Amino acid sequence: MRLSTRNQLKGTITEVNLGSVMAIVKVRLDGGDQIVTSSLTKDAAVELGLAAGQPATVFIKSTDVMIGVE
């Protein structure tokens, strides 16, 4: 599969919470303790067969990028 999305982060799914309509999926990024959380439809999560322990790639496509500092 080839995608135009430049921000591709590899990791492992740590949690999949299926609601009645939506799903919340957490992915721990390779090489650290950072976790990315994604909201997607329950149907998409089930169709993809997402499960904890499964390797996955997070694709981030956005027109807004924010930076915060202390």
Buried (B, 14 or more C-beta within 10 A) or exposed (E): EEEEEEEEBEBBBBBBEEEEEBBBBBBBBEEEEEEBEBEEEBEEBEEBEBEEEBEBEBEEEEEEEEEEEE
